[in-house]
């Protein structure tokens, strides 16, 4: 069970949005044939079954939910400058079973913006620890956009900020959730991931990684 850290550095009020990030990696999978996987993507665990799929007017990356596990993909540069990640993700619930999913920075488990439909929360995680959380609605079977940034916040401080919103609606002008980090972040690639507990597929699209300004 994840540990919820004391809210010493949690900012649950809205934080003003920064400038648009510099995008160093972008992939909407439109140029990738169905059934393939772009060579620059690194899946975890190594036996995860990711393939590019197609529906009318759209290509996207899909992971099959078997065997049931936590799955993810690393993308972009393994660089301290990778401080912004965004993507859209689609999955579904089944009866009383709900998925969880999100985007990350700093490799496989450093920082994550994670949507938890079972509890109706958007969470910021450092490793497995929940450092901030707030209510967030989610609709099964629809695309959700998520954006996470690690921004400089003064000498030896950084601010982790995130937002999530339904695809097709306007991006929120302000960050929905934030937390202040006082340990120097480790470099690492951006990521998307999910735990498909309902055993339904998870789709990823419009992956972007870059540098927060």
Secondary structure, DSSP 8 states (H G I E B T S, - for coil): ---B--GGGEE-S-EE-----EEEEEE--TTS-TT---TT-EEESTT--EEEEEETTEEEEEE---S-SEEEEEEEEEETT--EEEEEEE---BTTB--EEEEEESSSSSEEEEEETTTTEEEEEETTEEEEEEE----TTSEEEEEEEEEE-STT-EEEEEEEEETTS---SEESEEEEE-S----EEEEEEEE-TT---EEEEEEEEEE--
